Amino acid sequence: MCFEYTPDTVGEHESRWVFRIPSENITAHFLIVGRVNEPNVLLETSRVKFGPLLLQGKNKESVKIIN
């Protein structure tokens, strides 16, 4: 079983679900509670230095994203 949720607002959210299999007379109740926080996304470095380039030149740098 997999539950996916994409929140629209920050804060606590809860959702109630009922899972039923009528042929087996099985009923299970679920309460799913979660807290949504604003992400704190940072870059590993404060600047990217590409060095001297000619017009239409290309260079490549990698930056790590920290969450």
Secondary structure, 3 states (H helix, E strand, C coil): CCCCCCCCCCEEEEEEEEEEEHHHCEEEEEEEEEEECCCCCEECCCCCCCCCCCCCCCCCCCCCEEC
